[in-house]
Amino acid sequence: MVLTHFDIKNAKPAEKPYKLFDGGGLYLLVQPSGNKFWRLKYRFLGTERVLSFGAYPLFSLAEMRAKRDEAKKLIASGTDPNVKKKLDRIAAETAAQNTFSLIADEFLANMIAKGASAATITKNTWLLKDIAAPIANRPIAEITPAEILDLLKRVEKSGRRETARRLRGTIGAVFRLAIVTMRTTSDPTYALKGALLRPNTKSRAAITDEKAFGALLRAIDAFDGWPTIGAALKFCALTCARPGEVRGATRSEINFEKAIWRIPEERTKMRRQHDVPLSRQAIAVLRDIWPMSDYGELIFPSIRSNRKPLSENAFNAALRRLGYGPDEVTAHGFRSSASTILNEHGFNPDVIEAILGHKNENTIRRAYNRATYWSERVALMQKWADLLDEFREP
């Protein structure tokens, strides 16, 4: 005889536990305390077993009959429902432990192991640990696109569009790590393509007119501040290197005999060694400033210590002192000046890109460029230095 809702609701406690059977092994266990629990009695591989379903009235009779039928199907397919329940619980506990923060820690550790720069690691740590804090303790497999979009939109509404864009990409990288390590199955950031506003980008100010650039070079030649700053600015212009690479240049990186400045991979933006051909004019700048670093390794040391490089703001501060505002020129803008002028003169764009140390995404072409463009780069760097001398002429 099957149970009814009336039977269950009016079942009174007794001195000992007793069972009210519904059929197919499903029964309600009534405890002396008055608590009522659903159980399923079944046989698996000849052994009688009991599966606990939950308490009444939290689970209704209809729900328990559906669960009984599911268990019967598992038994018919050769699966013990108790084992399935245990495995599901373990999977749920494991998923709960695989939080976004845990995977993010692994992602950052991988970056360190691969030799990412300190600045890159700091920036990604800030994005994942500070900005993404609202999802830190969420199981990564449960995080939804809507949840991430809400986080990104809050960052975007604060005016930090570029930060929101970077955050989306970095969070996506963490999810891809979770996918390949079998801790989630999809990347919810993929669905958010196009959901963010474009960043308000502002190009670094640069002078691309040859006469105006020549006037800037004359002003640098007349700079009467700390000698290493003036020399470093000239070296920036002559080598087309990034300001940070120039500020950190060391004596051991220079080969005067071969006229090469070899920037090690840990100091380049692209994280690969970059060789810079040195023109006669660049060599002259180095020879002139070389005695300033006789008691240290840095070529362009700070005014305060020969063991510290020029500060990040030293170049732009010098340019302001020379009368050039931030909307007119920046030290990093020297690279834009070189790129624009050299392209306008009709030089090979691939050689120009190689000089600037830009990374070609095509691995085969990148290797080919390094192998074939060296002599062209040497010639073009000398031509660029000669052009700078011509621009200086009033």
PASEBA-98661 format. One record per residue (C-alpha): x, y, z; residue in one letter; residue number from 0. Coordinates in pm, 1 decimal. Layout:
<recs>
         px         py         pz   res     n
          X          Y          Z     A   NUM
...
</recs>
This chain:
<recs>
         px         py         pz   res     n
        0.0        0.0        0.0     M     0
      145.8      334.8     -104.5     V     1
      178.8      635.2      124.6     L     2
      -36.7      945.9      110.0     T     3
       37.8     1297.9      221.7     H     4
     -216.3     1244.5      499.7     F     5
      -29.0      932.6      624.4     D     6
      301.4     1117.0      633.8     I     7
      172.3     1435.8      797.8     K     8
      -16.1     1247.5     1071.0     N     9
      253.4      988.4     1150.5     A    10
      312.8     1021.4     1526.1     K    11
      640.2      936.7     1707.3     P    12
      663.7      613.4     1906.4     A    13
      899.1      475.3     2168.8     E    14
     1106.0      315.7     1893.4     K    15
     1179.3      420.3     1534.4     P    16
      939.1      274.3     1277.8     Y    17
      902.0      273.4      897.7     K    18
      620.0      372.4      665.4     L    19
      671.7      203.9      324.6     F    20
      564.3      362.0       -3.2     D    21
      676.2       99.4     -253.8     G    22
      985.7        8.8     -452.4     G    23
     1194.9       19.3     -134.1     G    24
     1113.1      383.3      -48.6     L    25
     1008.5      441.3      311.4     Y    26
      975.4      714.0      573.0     L    27
     1167.1      655.8      898.1     L    28
      987.0      813.0     1195.1     V    29
     1211.6      877.6     1494.9     Q    30
     1098.2      894.4     1860.6     P    31
     1192.2     1262.5     1849.6     S    32
      928.9     1319.3     1583.4     G    33
     1182.2     1378.7     1302.4     N    34
     1102.3     1203.2      975.9     K    35
     1363.5     1089.7      723.0     F    36
     1337.6      943.4      374.5     W    37
     1525.5      621.7      303.9     R    38
     1555.7      378.4       13.5     L    39
     1620.1        9.1       72.7     K    40
     1772.4     -170.6     -225.1     Y    41
     1998.1     -461.4     -315.9     R    42
     2320.9     -422.4     -511.5     F    43
     2535.0     -720.5     -612.0     L    44
     2336.8     -938.3     -370.3     G    45
     2386.0     -710.1      -69.3     T    46
     2106.5     -515.2       97.5     E    47
     2185.6     -144.8      132.8     R    48
     2014.5      173.9      244.6     V    49
     2035.2      515.4       74.1     L    50
     1957.7      828.3      275.6     S    51
     1757.6     1090.7       84.1     F    52
     1683.1     1365.7      336.7     G    53
     1420.9     1487.5      582.1     A    54
     1048.2     1549.0      557.8     Y    55
      897.6     1806.2      498.1     P    56
     1208.5     1949.2      331.0     L    57
     1161.0     1687.4       58.5     F    58
      809.6     1597.0      -52.6     S    59
      670.3     1254.8     -134.3     L    60
      666.3     1336.1     -507.1     A    61
     1032.5     1442.0     -498.1     E    62
     1130.8     1122.3     -316.8     M    63
      950.2      901.3     -565.4     R    64
     1144.0     1074.1     -846.3     A    65
     1472.0     1018.0     -659.7     K    66
     1377.8      650.9     -601.6     R    67
     1324.0      604.9     -976.2     D    68
     1660.9      771.2    -1053.1     E    69
     1831.9      536.1     -806.4     A    70
     1663.7      234.9     -967.8     K    71
     1797.9      340.3    -1307.2     K    72
     2150.4      365.1    -1161.7     L    73
     2120.6       16.3    -1015.0     I    74
     1996.4     -120.1    -1347.2     A    75
     2298.0       32.2    -1520.5     S    76
     2538.9     -124.3    -1270.3     G    77
     2603.0      176.2    -1048.5     T    78
     2559.9      172.9     -670.9     D    79
     2355.8      485.0     -574.8     P    80
     2548.2      519.5     -248.9     N    81
     2880.3      524.9     -435.0     V    82
     2740.2      778.8     -683.8     K    83
     2624.0      999.3     -395.3     K    84
     2967.0      982.9     -232.5     K    85
     3147.2     1065.8     -557.5     L    86
     2911.2     1358.3     -624.1     D    87
     2982.3     1494.2     -275.6     R    88
     3358.6     1466.0     -328.7     I    89
     3329.4     1640.7     -667.5     A    90
     3125.1     1922.0     -512.5     A    91
     3375.1     1966.2     -228.6     E    92
     3664.9     1967.4     -474.5     T    93
     3492.0     2222.9     -695.1     A    94
     3428.5     2444.5     -392.3     A    95
     3798.2     2431.9     -305.0     Q    96
     3903.0     2527.4     -660.3     N    97
     3832.4     2894.0     -611.0     T    98
     3920.1     3170.9     -854.6     F    99
     4184.5     3294.2     -608.8     S   100
     4354.6     2954.0     -599.2     L   101
     4378.4     2930.9     -978.5     I   102
     4490.7     3295.4     -995.5     A   103
     4778.0     3213.2     -758.2     D   104
     4885.2     2931.8     -990.1     E   105
     4860.5     3164.4    -1289.8     F   106
     5087.3     3421.8    -1121.8     L   107
     5333.8     3149.5    -1016.5     A   108
     5352.1     3033.2    -1379.5     N   109
     5426.1     3390.0    -1490.1     M   110
     5714.2     3410.5    -1243.8     I   111
     5848.5     3071.3    -1356.8     A   112
     5839.0     3185.5    -1721.0     K   113
     6048.6     3491.6    -1637.9     G   114
     5787.6     3767.6    -1665.6     A   115
     5913.1     4108.5    -1561.3     S   116
     5856.0     4236.7    -1208.6     A   117
     5636.6     4515.4    -1345.4     A   118
     5416.3     4267.5    -1534.2     T   119
     5379.2     4043.2    -1229.5     I   120
     5294.3     4341.7    -1007.9     T   121
     5031.1     4464.5    -1253.9     K   122
     4868.2     4120.8    -1289.9     N   123
     4874.2     4064.7     -913.6     T   124
     4694.5     4395.9     -865.3     W   125
     4431.3     4302.4    -1124.3     L   126
     4367.2     3952.6     -990.0     L   127
     4402.6     4011.3     -616.8     K   128
     4269.0     4363.5     -571.9     D   129
     4035.6     4447.7     -859.8     I   130
     3897.8     4092.8     -896.0     A   131
     3856.9     4047.7     -517.6     A   132
     3474.1     4011.2     -538.8     P   133
     3509.3     3673.9     -715.7     I   134
     3819.5     3555.9     -528.0     A   135
     3646.1     3295.8     -310.1     N   136
     3396.1     3176.5     -569.9     R   137
     3438.1     2821.3     -709.5     P   138
     3575.8     2888.2    -1055.1     I   139
     3339.0     2642.1    -1221.7     A   140
     3038.3     2836.2    -1086.6     E   141
     3136.5     3186.0    -1200.5     I   142
     2904.0     3315.1    -1473.7     T   143
     2951.7     3569.8    -1754.3     P   144
     2695.3     3797.7    -1584.9     A   145
     2897.5     3791.7    -1263.9     E   146
     3217.9     3895.0    -1441.3     I   147
     3036.4     4157.1    -1649.7     L   148
     2903.6     4318.2    -1332.4     D   149
     3260.2     4338.8    -1198.3     L   150
     3396.6     4481.2    -1523.5     L   151
     3117.8     4737.7    -1557.2     K   152
     3183.7     4868.0    -1206.6     R   153
     3548.0     4923.6    -1300.2     V   154
     3445.9     5080.2    -1631.5     E   155
     3196.4     5319.4    -1465.7     K   156
     3476.8     5447.9    -1241.6     S   157
     3640.0     5582.3    -1559.8     G   158
     3903.4     5308.6    -1589.3     R   159
     3811.0     5166.3    -1927.6     R   160
     4159.9     5038.9    -2004.9     E   161
     4177.2     4866.8    -1664.7     T   162
     3842.0     4697.5    -1732.7     A   163
     3969.8     4574.9    -2068.8     R   164
     4292.1     4440.7    -1916.9     R   165
     4100.4     4280.3    -1631.1     L   166
     3877.5     4090.2    -1872.9     R   167
     4181.2     3953.5    -2056.6     G   168
     4363.9     3856.5    -1737.4     T   169
     4059.6     3686.6    -1585.3     I   170
     4019.4     3499.1    -1914.6     G   171
     4378.8     3375.8    -1890.2     A   172
     4306.1     3235.4    -1542.0     V   173
     3999.4     3054.2    -1675.7     F   174
     4199.3     2905.7    -1962.5     R   175
     4446.8     2768.3    -1707.3     L   176
     4154.6     2616.8    -1516.7     A   177
     4024.3     2459.4    -1839.3     I   178
     4352.3     2287.6    -1930.3     V   179
     4390.0     2161.9    -1572.1     T   180
     4037.8     2013.2    -1582.2     M   181
     3887.4     2238.0    -1316.3     R   182
     3628.4     2406.1    -1534.1     T   183
     3493.5     2357.1    -1883.6     T   184
     3450.6     2706.1    -2026.3     S   185
     3580.3     3063.3    -2019.7     D   186
     3291.6     3301.0    -1935.7     P   187
     3492.3     3604.3    -2050.9     T   188
     3463.4     3483.0    -2411.0     Y   189
     3093.6     3570.8    -2408.6     A   190
     3182.4     3927.6    -2305.4     L   191
     3362.0     4021.8    -2626.9     K   192
     3240.0     4364.0    -2729.7     G   193
     3058.7     4424.3    -2400.2     A   194
     3299.5     4692.4    -2278.5     L   195
     3344.7     5048.3    -2399.1     L   196
     3659.3     5127.4    -2593.5     R   197
     3939.2     5277.8    -2379.7     P   198
     4004.1     5648.6    -2421.3     N   199
     4355.7     5597.1    -2553.0     T   200
     4600.0     5881.1    -2581.9     K   201
     4912.4     5832.6    -2789.4     S   202
     5242.7     5937.4    -2641.5     R   203
     5327.1     6284.0    -2762.7     A   204
     5593.4     6283.6    -3034.1     A   205
     5747.4     6528.5    -3279.1     I   206
     5737.1     6391.0    -3633.2     T   207
     5830.7     6704.5    -3825.1     D   208
     6200.0     6688.0    -3915.2     E   209
     6275.6     7057.1    -3852.9     K   210
     6092.6     7055.4    -3520.4     A   211
     6271.3     6735.7    -3419.5     F   212
     6602.6     6897.4    -3512.4     G   213
     6518.6     7192.6    -3285.0     A   214
     6453.7     6945.8    -3002.4     L   215
     6790.3     6778.9    -3061.7     L   216
     6966.0     7116.5    -3048.4     R   217
     6791.8     7192.7    -2720.3     A   218
     6909.1     6857.4    -2578.3     I   219
     7265.0     6931.3    -2694.1     D   220
     7250.2     7255.0    -2494.5     A   221
     7104.1     7089.9    -2182.8     F   222
     7293.6     7217.0    -1876.7     D   223
     7147.6     6981.3    -1615.8     G   224
     7288.9     6651.8    -1484.0     W   225
     7520.6     6521.7    -1763.1     P   226
     7389.4     6165.7    -1769.1     T   227
     7035.1     6288.6    -1839.3     I   228
     7139.6     6482.0    -2149.1     G   229
     7353.9     6190.7    -2266.8     A   230
     7074.1     5941.4    -2203.6     A   231
     6826.4     6150.9    -2404.5     L   232
     7069.9     6161.9    -2697.3     K   233
     7123.9     5786.6    -2667.3     F   234
     6745.1     5733.9    -2667.1     C   235
     6710.2     5926.2    -2990.4     A   236
     7004.0     5751.5    -3157.7     L   237
     6914.3     5393.1    -3061.0     T   238
     6532.0     5407.7    -3080.0     C   239
     6530.1     5210.4    -2754.8     A   240
     6267.2     5236.4    -2485.2     R   241
     6349.2     5488.2    -2207.7     P   242
     6346.7     5213.8    -1943.5     G   243
     6599.6     5010.7    -2142.3     E   244
     6828.0     5314.4    -2169.7     V   245
     6798.4     5406.0    -1801.6     R   246
     6898.1     5053.2    -1699.0     G   247
     7179.9     5010.8    -1953.7     A   248
     7498.9     4864.7    -1804.5     T   249
     7861.9     4875.5    -1912.5     R   250
     7872.1     4497.1    -1957.6     S   251
     7597.9     4518.6    -2222.5     E   252
     7812.6     4731.5    -2453.4     I   253
     8057.3     4579.4    -2700.8     N   254
     8258.9     4870.0    -2842.7     F   255
     8458.9     4645.5    -3075.5     E   256
     8147.3     4511.0    -3249.1     K   257
     7943.4     4830.3    -3192.6     A   258
     7656.7     4638.1    -3033.0     I   259
     7440.8     4706.5    -2730.3     W   260
     7296.5     4371.6    -2617.2     R   261
     6988.6     4422.4    -2399.1     I   262
     6916.9     4101.1    -2204.2     P   263
     6571.4     3947.2    -2223.2     E   264
     6483.0     4029.9    -1863.3     E   265
     6508.8     4402.4    -1943.3     R   266
     6308.3     4409.1    -2265.9     T   267
     5933.1     4450.3    -2298.6     K   268
     5904.5     4148.2    -2527.4     M   269
     6107.0     3929.1    -2289.0     R   270
     6366.4     3835.4    -2548.1     R   271
     6722.0     3953.5    -2606.2     Q   272
     6746.1     4258.5    -2829.7     H   273
     7069.7     4361.1    -3002.8     D   274
     7100.9     4727.2    -3095.3     V   275
     7354.6     4830.5    -3362.2     P   276
     7547.5     5133.7    -3239.9     L   277
     7614.7     5414.0    -3485.0     S   278
     7932.8     5620.5    -3469.3     R   279
     7733.7     5896.7    -3299.6     Q   280
     7594.4     5657.4    -3035.6     A   281
     7946.0     5529.8    -2963.4     I   282
     8060.6     5889.8    -2924.3     A   283
     7786.9     5958.2    -2665.7     V   284
     7893.3     5649.9    -2470.1     L   285
     8263.8     5738.3    -2483.4     R   286
     8186.3     6086.7    -2361.3     D   287
     7975.5     5976.4    -2063.1     I   288
     8168.6     5656.7    -1980.5     W   289
     8390.2     5811.0    -1706.7     P   290
     8075.0     5908.6    -1512.2     M   291
     8019.0     5540.2    -1433.0     S   292
     8376.8     5436.2    -1358.8     D   293
     8276.4     5332.1    -1007.3     Y   294
     7955.2     5154.0    -1096.8     G   295
     7795.7     4930.6    -1358.7     E   296
     7520.1     5165.3    -1476.9     L   297
     7603.5     5381.2    -1777.8     I   298
     7350.1     5650.0    -1688.6     F   299
     7350.9     5659.3    -1308.2     P   300
     7132.5     5877.0    -1090.3     S   301
     7262.4     6203.2     -949.9     I   302
     7217.1     6057.8     -600.6     R   303
     7394.9     5724.4     -641.8     S   304
     7600.1     5553.7     -911.6     N   305
     7427.7     5229.2     -812.6     R   306
     7081.7     5360.1     -900.4     K   307
     6957.1     5439.7    -1252.6     P   308
     6798.0     5766.5    -1350.6     L   309
     6440.8     5785.6    -1228.2     S   310
     6147.5     5704.7    -1455.4     E   311
     6050.9     6071.6    -1462.9     N   312
     6401.3     6209.4    -1520.1     A   313
     6374.5     6222.1    -1900.9     F   314
     6036.0     6391.2    -1918.4     N   315
     6130.8     6633.7    -1641.1     A   316
     6435.3     6734.1    -1847.1     A   317
     6217.5     6785.1    -2154.6     L   318
     5985.2     7008.8    -1952.3     R   319
     6288.3     7205.3    -1834.9     R   320
     6381.7     7252.4    -2199.8     L   321
     6040.0     7406.7    -2258.5     G   322
     5856.2     7109.1    -2412.0     Y   323
     5517.7     7031.4    -2259.2     G   324
     5371.2     6682.7    -2210.9     P   325
     5142.3     6734.5    -2510.3     D   326
     5439.7     6813.6    -2733.7     E   327
     5687.3     6535.1    -2667.6     V   328
     5779.3     6253.4    -2428.5     T   329
     6094.7     6044.2    -2409.4     A   330
     5902.6     5739.7    -2532.7     H   331
     5780.8     5952.5    -2822.7     G   332
     6133.3     5943.6    -2970.4     F   333
     6046.6     5594.9    -3099.0     R   334
     5735.1     5726.3    -3271.7     S   335
     5942.4     6006.2    -3423.5     S   336
     6192.7     5756.0    -3563.7     A   337
     5923.3     5521.1    -3693.7     S   338
     5729.2     5798.6    -3867.9     T   339
     6028.9     5973.8    -4021.8     I   340
     6202.8     5654.8    -4137.3     L   341
     5881.5     5524.5    -4294.8     N   342
     5828.3     5858.8    -4467.9     E   343
     6180.6     5829.6    -4609.9     H   344
     6079.4     5497.8    -4765.7     G   345
     6295.2     5256.8    -4565.9     F   346
     6190.0     4892.3    -4532.9     N   347
     5909.2     4876.1    -4272.1     P   348
     6021.1     4530.3    -4155.2     D   349
     6369.3     4661.7    -4082.2     V   350
     6221.3     4957.9    -3894.5     I   351
     6007.1     4721.1    -3686.4     E   352
     6314.9     4508.9    -3611.0     A   353
     6503.1     4819.4    -3496.9     I   354
     6215.9     4912.8    -3265.9     L   355
     6220.4     4563.3    -3116.9     G   356
     5855.2     4497.4    -3197.8     H   357
     5746.2     4136.5    -3179.6     K   358
     5626.5     3971.2    -3498.8     N   359
     5349.9     3726.4    -3401.4     E   360
     5454.1     3492.1    -3683.1     N   361
     5725.1     3276.3    -3522.5     T   362
     5882.3     3168.4    -3851.4     I   363
     5890.3     3521.4    -3989.1     R   364
     6031.4     3653.4    -3660.4     R   365
     6320.5     3406.0    -3677.9     A   366
     6377.0     3492.6    -4043.8     Y   367
     6382.9     3864.6    -3967.7     N   368
     6645.5     3819.1    -3697.5     R   369
     6854.5     3612.7    -3934.0     A   370
     6841.2     3841.3    -4237.8     T   371
     6791.5     4198.4    -4121.4     Y   372
     7101.7     4250.3    -3910.9     W   373
     7312.7     4410.3    -4182.3     S   374
     7015.5     4624.5    -4289.9     E   375
     6960.1     4731.7    -3928.6     R   376
     7325.9     4827.5    -3890.6     V   377
     7309.0     5037.9    -4205.9     A   378
     6976.7     5198.1    -4115.1     L   379
     7085.6     5287.9    -3761.1     M   380
     7385.9     5470.6    -3906.2     Q   381
     7164.0     5639.0    -4163.4     K   382
     6924.8     5745.0    -3883.9     W   383
     7212.0     5895.2    -3682.8     A   384
     7331.2     6084.3    -3991.4     D   385
     6978.3     6212.6    -4050.8     L   386
     6965.3     6340.9    -3692.0     L   387
     7282.6     6538.0    -3759.9     D   388
     7119.5     6685.1    -4069.2     E   389
     6805.5     6776.7    -3872.3     F   390
     7021.7     6963.8    -3622.9     R   391
     7129.1     7207.7    -3889.3     E   392
     6923.4     7527.1    -3839.8     P   393
</recs>
